[in-house]
């Protein structure tokens, strides 16, 4: 018996020792095929497999072999392989922090996968794109993609994908401040008791996060502790850090600062070992706040100073703007597609007649048609400007009318009843129409809720119900409407577009341009010049 146990122990030890060598042997084998494979197809297959392995381990050679795979694709075009390589490029750029380039590759991967009708690859690419929108706080876009993916997974009876996309959607709602919707999806996953317990642990971790944000620390502690305990049995260091962070935050909320401090130090050590720079910096900031709560101001100052010096600036406002701009370009390109398609078709039809009919006449005919199409496009844009000017002139009156109607109502106290929603809606309208709070560049959901003396989730709920929008889009739309009003007012003609963008609360001109095109449909400069002609 003892001999058998000894043999098993030695075998396990040999496996653990040889395993890294086996993985490296596989990498070396694939490298040799890429270098000396008999056919281009064989080399390409090896390059894709090798890139996938290197990408998982964040190996510095990943980009090198992705470029080799791309070069081999030029020699031997294959749409399926191209979709896979493009998606891996997107993942590589996400890991590298180049979110603008990642968005470009994800959108390309979606297009390629749709053309070859590969639903699995299309959904993978869409999921990556949605997560990228979540990272860049474009919550409404992320929500719509995740809802689409959940519907697709249900249609295919794919339980694992339903759970994954539901968890992603819940995270999106939570970060957008819509805690009720987030809690609903998370509890569905948690109570479904999935075969893969990791899904339940992720749901518990996210529930801990939203309950912490709502100040429900006892609930947060229950789920946070469960997730943290489960994380000790998996090799996912990022999940360990996240679950321990939520667990420590709930302890801190309950005043157990000593215990919370020990866990935060453990998080910092893990993040440093795994080179998770952002998570390490955030945890150093949390430790400073923890010491401040314990009134150990010397230690608090020490860690706060460290946090300030290390503060990560990976995702700047400019980067976010570029990603949104890229996505808006992708979505609005369809508006001009029909005109371009007709023009191209006309050119193709007439190319055969170039040598038999007078080239000059054909050129003039094509030019006239292009000019007519351009005029139609221009007239359509002018109509957009005209409609927006009319909207600007009437919207303020409608807002005041709604304000008066709400003031005349008689209310009784209850939970978040319709009456309380209307009261809060009235406060919101007054803050918009009378104080124009949206012009403040630093306004946030939390600050506005604090000003109203309510929980931020109630304010988020009212905005969602009355305006069908998240807080960020709601505020930016108000800013853009105010900008459109100023741009169409002759008394502001001496102020530059950049000056107008600052007046309405935007920190950068690029962000202003992106949201103006998104909500109005044309660029600020076109709107300004055209509105003057119309008026």
N, C-alpha and C positions, 0 to 999 in steps of 0.2 A: 504493500500500500504506500509506504513512504517513498519507495523507489518510483512508483507511478507519479506521485505528486511532484517529485524532484524533476522527472522528465518533462512534465507539463510546464513547470516554472521555467526550466531552461529553454524550452521551446518558445514560450512567450517572450522571454528575454531576447532570444535570437531574432524573433520577428520584429520586436521594437527597435533592435539595433540595425537590422537589415532594411527595414522599411524606407528610411530616407535614401539609402543607397539604391533601392529598387525604383523609387520615384526619380532619382537623378539618372538612373540607367535608361528609363523610359524617355526622359528629356533628351539625353545624348543620342538615343536611337532615332528619335524624330528629327533631330538636327542633322544627322547623317543622311537621312532620306531627303530632307529639304535641299541639302547640298549636292547629293549624287544620285537622286532618284532617276529611274529609267524614263519616266514620262512627266510632262508638265502637270497632268492631272494628279499623279502620285505625289509630286512635290507639293502641289497646292493643298491636297488633303492633309499631308503631314504638317504644313505650315499653319493651317487652321487649328488642328488639334494641339500643336505646340503653343500657339498664341493663347488658346483657351486655358491651358495649364499654367502658363506664365502669368496670365491676367489674374487668375485666382490668388496667386501668391504675391501679387504686386511686384513681379520681377522686373528689373530695369531693362531687360532685353525684350519686353513685350512689344514695344513700338517697332523695334527692328524687324521682328518676324511678322507683324501685321503689315508692314510696308512690303516685305517680301511676298506675302500672300496677295497683296493688292497688285504688285507687279506681275505675278503669275496669272492673275485674273485677266490682265490686259492681253496676255498671250493666249489664254484659253478661257474666253468669257463664259460665265456660268451664273445665272441669276440667283440660284439658291445659295451658292457659296458667297456671292457678292452681298446678299442680305445678311448672312452670318458675320462676315468680315466688317461690314458697315456698323452693325450693332456692337461688335467688340471695340471698334474705334470709339464709339459713343461712351461705352463703359470706361475705356482707358482715359478719355478726357474728363469724365466725372471724377475718377480717382485722382487725376492730376489737377483738378480744380478749374479746368478750362470749360466752364458751363456753356459758353456761347457756342464753341465748336461742338460740344456734346449734343446740343439741341439740333444743330445742323445735321449731324450724323443720324440721330434718332428719326428725324423727319424723313431723311432719305431712306432709311431702313424700312419705315412704314410704307413709303411709296413702292419700293422694290417688292416687298413681301405681298402687298395687295395685288400688284401686277401678276405675280406668279400664283396668286390665290392660295398662299400658305398662311392659314389662319393662326397657327401656333406662333410663327415668327412675327406676324403682324401684332399679335397681342403682347408678345414679349417686348417688342419695340415701343408699343403704346404705353405699356406699364413703365418702362424706363423714362419715357417722355413725361408721363404724369408725375413720377417721382421727382424729376428735374423741376417741373412746375411747382411742386411742393417745396423743394429746397429754395426756390426763388420767390416764394410767397405769392405765386399766382394761383390762389386757392380755387377760384371758380372754374378755371380750366382743368386743374387736377381733379376736382370733384366730378366734372362731366365725363372725363376719360375713365376714371375708376368705375363710375356707374355703368358705362357702356361695357367695360370688361366683365363686370359682375353678371350683366345680362347675357353676355356671350358664354361665360362659364356655366351658367344655369342651363342654357340651351344645350350645351355639350355634356351636361351632367358631370362636370369635373369638380368634385367636392374640394380638393386641395386648392384649386385656383379661386373658387368662391371665397374660401377662408382668407387667402392671401390678399385678394383685391378688397374684401370687406375690411380687413385690418388696415390696409392703406387708406381706404376712404375714411375710416374712423379717425385715423391720425390727421388727415387733412381737415376734417371738421373740427377736431380738437385744436389744431394750431390756428384755425380761423376764428376760434372763440365760440363756435356753435357746439357747446358741450352736450346738449341734449341729444342731438343726432349722433355725435361721437359715442356717447354712452350706449345708445340703442344698438349700434352695430357691434360694439365691443362685447356687450352682454350676450348678444346672439352667438358670437363665436365662442365665448367662455362657457356658456351653458350647453352648447352643442356637444361638449366633451369629445373633441376630435380624437381620432386614433393617434395622430401625431401630437404629443403633449406640448411640443414647442409652440404650436399655434395658441394653445390655452395660456401658456406662460407669457407669450407676447401680448395677448389680450389683457391679462392681469397687469402686466407692466404698463400698458397704455391707460387702463382704468385708474391705476395709481397716479399716473401723470395728470389726468383731467380732474380727479378728486383733489389732488394737491392744489391745482389752479383754482378750484372752487372753495378751498379752505375746509374741505371735508377730510380732515387728517386721519381720523380713525378708520374710515373706509380705505383711504389711500394706503395706510399702514398695512392693512390686511392683505390687499392685493400686491403691494410692493414687496412685502416680505415673502409672499408665495413665489413671485417672479424671481427675486434675488436668490432664494434657495434653489430653485430649478436651474438657474444660470450656472451654478457651481458644477453641474454635471455635464455641461456642454463646452465645446472648445471655441465658441463664438465670443471673443473678448469684447467686441463692441456691445453685444447684448448684455454681458455681465456688467459693463460700466453703466449702461442706461438703467438697468434694473436696480443696481445699487444706488444710483443717483436719485431715483424716485423714492427708494426706501429711506435714504438719508434725509430727503426733503420732508417726508411725512414725519420722521422722528423730530426734525428741527421744528416743524409746525406744532408738534405736541410738547415742545419745550425740552426734549431729551437731547440737549446740545452736545453733551460729552460723548454719548454713543454715536450721534450723527457725525461728529468731528473725526472719530476713529475710522468710520466708513469712508468719509471724504478723502482722508489721507491714503486709504487703500486704493481708492479710485484714481487719485493722482499718480500713484506708483504704477498702476496697471496701464494707464494712458501713456505715461512716459515710456514704459517698456515696449509698448506697441506703436509708438510714434503717432498717437492720436493727439495731434497738437491742439486742435480746437477743444476737444473734450478735456484735455489737461488744463487749458487756460480757464475754461468755464468752471472747472472744479476748484481751481485756486481762488477764483472769485467767490464761489460758494463757501469756501473755508474762511475767507475774510469776513463774510457776513455772519458765519456761525460764531466766530470769535467775538464779533461786535455784539451779538445777542447775549454772549456770556460775559459781556463787559470787560473782556480782555483786549483793551484797545491797542496795546502795544503789538500783540500778535496780529490783530485785525489790520493795523496799518501796514505791517510787514508784508502780509499776503496780498493786501489790496494794491500796494506799490508794485509787487511782483506781477499781479494780474494786469495792471495798467501798462507795464512795460512790455508784456507779452501779447497784449490784445491782438487777436487775429483779425486781419482785414481782408480775408480771402474773397468774400463775396461783397464787392463794393456796389454802390448804387448804379454806377456806370455799367457794370457787368450785368446786373439785373435788367437794366434798360435795354441792353443789346440783345439779351435773350428774348425779352418780350417783343422787341422790334422784329427780330427774326421770325418769331411765331406769327405776329400780325401780318407780316409780309406774306408768309406762307398761306394764311387764311384769306387775305384780301386779294391775292393774285387772281382768284377765280373771277373777280369782277371784270378784269380786263381780258380774260382768257378768250371769251367769245369773239371779241373784236380782232384779237391777234389771230385766232383760228380762221376767221373769214378772210382776213388779209392774206394769210399764208396760202389758203385754198385758191384764192384768186390768182396769186402769183404762179402757183403750180399749173392751173388750167391754161394760163396764157403763155407759159414758157415755151410750149410747142409751136405757138404762132409767131414767136419773136422774129423768126427768119423769113416768114411769108407775108407778114403784115408790117406795115410801117412801124418801126421801133418807137418812133417819137409819139405816134398816136396811142400806142399801147401804154407807153410810159405816162402820158398825160391822163389816160383813162384810169390807170392804177392809182396815180397820184390823187386824182379827183375823188376816187372811192375812199382812199385812205383819209383824205381830208374830211369827207362826209362822215366817216366813222369817227374820226377824231372830234368833229363838231358835235356828233351825238353824245360822245363820251363827255365832252366839255359841258354840254347842255344838262346832262344828267348830274354832273357835279354841281352846276349852278343851281339846279333844282334842290339838291341837298342843302346848299348854303341858304337858299330862300326858305326852305321848310324849317331849318334851324333858327333863322332870324324870327320867323313867326312864332316858333315855340318859345324863344327867349321872351318875346313880348307878352305872351299869354301865361307862361308858367308861373311867374311871380304872383299874378292875380289869383290863379288857382290855389297857390300855396297859402295866400292870405285868407282866401275864402274857406279853405279847409281849417285853417287856424281858428277863424271865428266860429265855425261850426263846432269844433271841439271845445272851445271855451264856453259855449252855451249849454253843453251837456251837463247833467247832474250825475255825480259818481258816488258809488258806495264802496267801502273797503272790502277786499277779498284777497285771494291768492293772486296769481298773475292772470286776473280775469280780463275780459274784453275791455272793461272800464279802465283798469290799470294800464292795459296796453295803450288805450287811447290817451290817457294822462301822459304816459311816457312819450307817446308819439307827438303830443302837443308840445312838450318840453323840447323835443328834438326839432320840431318845425320852428319854434321860437328861436332856438339857438342857431338855426340855419338862416332864417329870413331876417331876424333882427340883429343878431350878433355876428353872423357869417363866420361861425367857428371853423369852417372848413378852410379858411384862408390861413389859419395857423399851420405852418409847415411841420410842427412837432406834435400835432394832435394824434392821439391814439385811442383805441376802443377803451382801454383801461382808464386813461385820463378823463375821457368824456363821461364814462360811467361813474367815476369817483366824483366828478363835478355834480352829477345828478343825484348822487347819494344812493346808487343802486348797484346791484351785482352786474358785472359786465356781460354775463350770459343773457340777462333779460334784455339789455340794450341790443345785443347781437340778434336776439330772437325777433325783436320789433323791426329791426332793419331788414331782416330776412323776410318777415311776413308782409310788411307794407311796401317794401321796395324790391323784393326778390333779388337781393344782392348781399355780398359780404361787405364788411366795414371798409376795407381798402378801396374796392371798386366804387362803393357808394360815395366816399369822400372825394375820390379823384374825378368822378362824374360831375359832382357839384362844382369842383374847381374848374373843370373844362367848360361847363355851361356859363360860369361867370367870365371866363376868358373869352368865350365866343361873344358874350354881351359887350365886353370892353373893346374887342377887335372890331365890332360892327358900329361902335359909337364914335362919331367924328371927333368928339372932344378928347379922345385918347389917342388920336392918330399920331401924335408926336412921340408916343412911347413905343419902343422897339418890342418885337415879339418876345425877346428874352426878358425884357422888363415886365411885360404882361405875365409871363410864366412865373416870375418871382412874386409878383403882386398877388397871384391866386394861390400861392403856397407850394410851388414846385421848387425843389433844390437844384435841379439841373434842367437845361433846355431839352436834352435828349429825352428825358422822361416825359416832359410836357408834350413834345412832338408825337411820341408814341401813343399816349392816352388821347390826344386830340384826334388823331387819325382813327383810333379805336371807337370813340364815342360820337364823333361828328361825321366821319367818313371821308374827310379831305384833310390836307395839310393846313396848318395855321396860316401860312403865307398865302395860300390859294384862297382860303376863307376870307382873310383880311381884304385882299384886293378885290375879290368878287363881291363881297358884301357892300363895298363902297360903290361899285357900279350899280348894284341892285337898288341901294338906297337913293 
